[in-house]
Amino acid sequence: MNQQGILDQLHHGDAWRMFRILAEFVDGFELLSEIEVPLVSVFGSARFGPDHPTYEMGYELGKALVEAGYGVVTGGGPGTMEAVNRGAFEAGGVSVGLNIELPHEQHPNPYQTHALTFRYFFVRKVMFVRYAAGFIVLPGGLGTLDELSEVLVLIQTRKVHHFPVVALGVDYWRGLAEWIRETMGKAKAISPGDENLFTLVDSPEEAVAYIQSHEPNVGS
């Protein structure tokens, strides 16, 4: 096949890919818009199983959010995501899983009252944000860091309301918070006040209380 033929094939594939992307957006909007309780998106590691302290923290967080009148949204996978979904599910609340197709690590956990599976990360990220009343990040890896930074950028650039963002686990997140304040702040790579776009707490109860006290008026 000549170069032009290869380009034509790629362009044809891109055109059909747009339909799949659109379908994923439609499925996500339809599912989440029908949920009648405020949702909190929770991020965390897929690698921390039931024997890890963060799993128990996630379970208690999911339960506490439901008891406070919220539903939870996670990535739908194992580890911390499973823990949060499980806590919400066993408390009788809304437990959403936004799953992603990956070659490893990701498989849907069984504690989801509402579930979707995405091929495209960027569509999934929109769903985490679009219907969220707040965000909580538990200890995690690069994926969790990516989700946290995505939310902070959207708030910083005022693309979304200034939703409450909580990092749960002071010892785990302190180094990042200090680096943002001391290194980025002193270099003037961020604006004054940007270091306060998220807060650190040490317990699920504190996290839920912070979300409750800082939840914005969405109609404003």
N, C-alpha and C positions, 0 to 999 in steps of 0.2 A: 504494500500500500504506500502511495506517495505521501509527501508531507501534507498536501491539501486534503487528501482523503482522511488522514489521521485527525486533522483539525476539524473537519466536518463531523467526524464520528464523535469527537469530544463535545462539540457544540450541541449535537443532537442529544447526547447523554445529559448535558447540563439542562436542557429544556425539560426533559422528563423528570430530572431530579427536583426541579422547582415544584412539580405537582406533589411529590412526596413531602417536601418541606411544608408546603401549604396545608396538606392533610394533617401533618403533625401539629401545626398551630391550631387548626380547627378542632381537632380532638381534645387538645389541652384546654382551650378556651371553653368548649362546651362542658367538659367535665368539671372544671374548677369553678366556673361561674354559677353552677347549680348548688354549690355547697353553701349552706346558710349560716355557718359559724365563721368567725374570723380565724384566719389561718396563720400559723407561725412556721416559717421555713427553718429547718434545723439541719446543719451540716456536721459531718464528722467522719472518722476513718472507717473504712470497710474492714480493716485488719484487726480491730480490737474485739475479740470474741467474748463469750460469757464469763471467761475466767479473768478478764481485764477490768480494773476498777472503773474505767470509763464506760464500760457496758452498763454497769449498775447505775452510774450517774445518768446515762441516757434513758434508761428505763424509768427512773424516778422523774426525770424531766418530762417525758411523754405523758406520764400519769398526771403530773402536776399541771401541765398545760390544759389537759382535758378537764380536770377538776376546776380550773379557773375559767372555763367556758370557751377555750380555743380548740381548734383542730390542728394537727401537725402535718407538715409536708417534709418528706425526706427524699433521698435519692433512691429509696426502695430496696437497697441492697443489704448485704450482711453487716456484721460488726455493729458499730454505733448506730447506723441507720436502722438496723433491725431492732436494737434496744429501744429506740425512741418510738418506732412504730408499735412495738410490742406493749410498751407502757400505755400508749394511747388506746390501742385496741382492747387491752384487758381492762381498761377503765371505762370501756363502753363508748368511746368517742370516735371522732373522724380521724382516720389514719391514712394519709395519702402517700403513695409511693410513685415517684417519677423515675422510672428505671431507665437505664441506658444500655445499649448493646455494646459489650466489650468482649475482647477475646479471653479475658481472665478477670478474676475477682468478683465481677458483678453477676449475681443471680438474685431474682426477686425473693424477698423474705415473705413468710406466710401471714404477716400481721397487717395487711393492707385492706382497708374498706373500699378504697378507690385506687386504681392502679393504671398507669400508662407506661408504655415502653417507647423510647425514642432512639432514633439512629443518630440524630444531630445534637451535639452538645449545646449549640447556641439556642436552639428551640427550647430545650429543656431549661436552660438558664432563664429564659423569658418567663417560663411558667413558675419558677421558684419565686420570681419577683412580682409578677403581675397581680396576684391576689394576696400578697403577704401583708400582715399587720406588723410584723417584726421578724427579726432574724437572730438565731442563736447558733454559734459555732462551738462545738466541743473539740477536744484535742483530735488532730488529724494530720494528714500529710499534704502533698502538693495539691491534690484535688480540693481539699478543704480550704487551703490557702488561696487557691484560685477563686473559689466561690466567695470567700470573704472579701478579697480585693475587688471582685466584680461589683459586689453590693456597695462597697465604700466609694468606688469611682462613680457609680450612678447617683449616689447621694451627694457626693462632692460637686458633681457637675449639674446637679438639680434636674436630672432626668427623671427622678422619682421623688416622692415626698421624703422628708427626713425621718425615716422609720427608725425605731430603736434597734440597735445592733449590739448583741451581747457576746462576749467571748467567755465561755465557761471553763474555769480552770486557771486561776491566777498564775500559778507557778509555770504552767505550760506556755501561756501567752505573754508573760511579762517581758521576755526578751524582745519579742516583736514590737510590743508597745513602746518599749524604751528606744529601740532602734528608729522607729518612726519619729518619735519625739526628739531624740538627741542627734541622730544622724541626718535624717531627711529634713527635720525642722531647722536645724542650724545651717544646713546647706541651702535653705530657702527653696527646697524642691516641692514643698507643700505650703499652703497658706496658713496663717495663724488660726488655730482652732481645728484644723483638720485632724490633729492628733486625738481629738475628742469625738470623732465620728463613731467610735465604739467604746464600750466600757467593759471592764474585767470584773467578774464575780466568781465566787467559789462554790456556790450551791445552786441546785435547781430552783429552790424557793426564791433565792435572790434574783435569779434570771427571770422567773415568771413575774415577780413583783416589779422589776425594772420595765419589762414589756408593758405591763398594765399601767404603770405610772407615766410612760412616755408614748403610749400609742397615739398616733396623730388622729385628728379629725379628717377622715378620708374625703369628706365633702368639701373641705376648705380649699 
